[in-house]
Amino acid sequence: MDIIARDGATLVFVEVKARDSHAFGRGGRSGDAVQAPPDRAARARLHARDITSSNCPCRFDVVSIHFDAGEPVIEVFQGAFDATV
């Protein structure tokens, strides 16, 4: 996880993917970004603080950054994959 933030009462884990071209697909659509379950670090952090989905809503987002013609194009995929924490 690249960023851990709050969106109101929701704890949000954010994976950031950047690409300088579309040759290998868009960052937010890369298989590891969208299909992977939350990584162990996120689970460990939640467990260490006794945080569960019943006492704190959690969400896993992906931010895709690609550089078209030198200008960054940013897309946010909220709730990119479901996870039970």
Contacts in CASP RR format, 6 or more apart in sequence:
PFRMAT RR
TARGET T0000
AUTHOR 0000-0000-0000
METHOD contacts of the structure
MODEL  1
MDIIARDGATLVFVEVKARDSHAFGRGGRSGDAVQAPPDRAARARLHARD
ITSSNCPCRFDVVSIHFDAGEPVIEVFQGAFDATV
1 13 0 8 1.000
1 14 0 8 1.000
1 15 0 8 1.000
1 38 0 8 1.000
1 39 0 8 1.000
1 41 0 8 1.000
1 42 0 8 1.000
2 14 0 8 1.000
2 15 0 8 1.000
2 16 0 8 1.000
3 12 0 8 1.000
3 13 0 8 1.000
3 14 0 8 1.000
3 16 0 8 1.000
3 63 0 8 1.000
4 11 0 8 1.000
4 12 0 8 1.000
4 13 0 8 1.000
4 14 0 8 1.000
4 42 0 8 1.000
4 45 0 8 1.000
5 11 0 8 1.000
5 12 0 8 1.000
5 14 0 8 1.000
6 12 0 8 1.000
7 59 0 8 1.000
9 56 0 8 1.000
9 57 0 8 1.000
10 56 0 8 1.000
10 57 0 8 1.000
10 58 0 8 1.000
10 59 0 8 1.000
11 46 0 8 1.000
11 51 0 8 1.000
11 56 0 8 1.000
11 57 0 8 1.000
11 58 0 8 1.000
11 59 0 8 1.000
12 58 0 8 1.000
12 59 0 8 1.000
12 60 0 8 1.000
12 61 0 8 1.000
13 38 0 8 1.000
13 42 0 8 1.000
13 58 0 8 1.000
13 59 0 8 1.000
13 60 0 8 1.000
13 61 0 8 1.000
14 60 0 8 1.000
14 61 0 8 1.000
14 62 0 8 1.000
14 63 0 8 1.000
15 33 0 8 1.000
15 60 0 8 1.000
15 61 0 8 1.000
15 62 0 8 1.000
15 63 0 8 1.000
15 80 0 8 1.000
16 62 0 8 1.000
16 63 0 8 1.000
16 65 0 8 1.000
17 27 0 8 1.000
17 28 0 8 1.000
17 30 0 8 1.000
17 33 0 8 1.000
17 62 0 8 1.000
17 63 0 8 1.000
17 64 0 8 1.000
17 65 0 8 1.000
18 27 0 8 1.000
18 64 0 8 1.000
18 65 0 8 1.000
18 66 0 8 1.000
18 67 0 8 1.000
19 25 0 8 1.000
19 26 0 8 1.000
19 27 0 8 1.000
19 64 0 8 1.000
19 65 0 8 1.000
19 66 0 8 1.000
19 67 0 8 1.000
20 66 0 8 1.000
20 67 0 8 1.000
21 66 0 8 1.000
21 67 0 8 1.000
22 66 0 8 1.000
24 30 0 8 1.000
26 64 0 8 1.000
26 66 0 8 1.000
26 75 0 8 1.000
27 33 0 8 1.000
27 62 0 8 1.000
27 64 0 8 1.000
27 65 0 8 1.000
27 66 0 8 1.000
28 34 0 8 1.000
28 62 0 8 1.000
28 63 0 8 1.000
28 64 0 8 1.000
28 75 0 8 1.000
28 77 0 8 1.000
28 80 0 8 1.000
29 64 0 8 1.000
33 62 0 8 1.000
33 64 0 8 1.000
33 80 0 8 1.000
34 62 0 8 1.000
34 77 0 8 1.000
34 80 0 8 1.000
34 81 0 8 1.000
35 81 0 8 1.000
36 81 0 8 1.000
37 81 0 8 1.000
37 83 0 8 1.000
38 60 0 8 1.000
38 83 0 8 1.000
38 85 0 8 1.000
42 60 0 8 1.000
42 85 0 8 1.000
43 85 0 8 1.000
45 51 0 8 1.000
46 52 0 8 1.000
46 58 0 8 1.000
46 85 0 8 1.000
51 58 0 8 1.000
51 85 0 8 1.000
52 85 0 8 1.000
53 84 0 8 1.000
53 85 0 8 1.000
58 83 0 8 1.000
58 85 0 8 1.000
59 78 0 8 1.000
59 79 0 8 1.000
60 79 0 8 1.000
60 80 0 8 1.000
60 81 0 8 1.000
60 82 0 8 1.000
60 83 0 8 1.000
61 76 0 8 1.000
61 77 0 8 1.000
61 78 0 8 1.000
61 79 0 8 1.000
61 80 0 8 1.000
62 76 0 8 1.000
62 77 0 8 1.000
62 80 0 8 1.000
63 74 0 8 1.000
63 75 0 8 1.000
63 76 0 8 1.000
63 77 0 8 1.000
64 74 0 8 1.000
64 75 0 8 1.000
64 76 0 8 1.000
64 77 0 8 1.000
65 72 0 8 1.000
65 73 0 8 1.000
65 74 0 8 1.000
66 72 0 8 1.000
66 73 0 8 1.000
67 73 0 8 1.000
END
